């Protein structure tokens, strides 16, 4: 999905849609146009995290898509 679509389904990554936080970012509840609820993880760059760890998280997250 494009960034604008993610903003649209999460209320512009609103605090009200926040489901949780982790070392790599925040997870938001998103609602697709067909009414299906999805989790959207917004990855954040953290200087204390190794590039390899971040890439692994992005890969694992991407692999969860259908």
Secondary structure by P-SEA (a helix, b strand, c coil): ccaaaaaaaaccccccccccccccbbbbbbbcccbbbbbbbbbbbbccccaaaaaaaaaaaaaacc
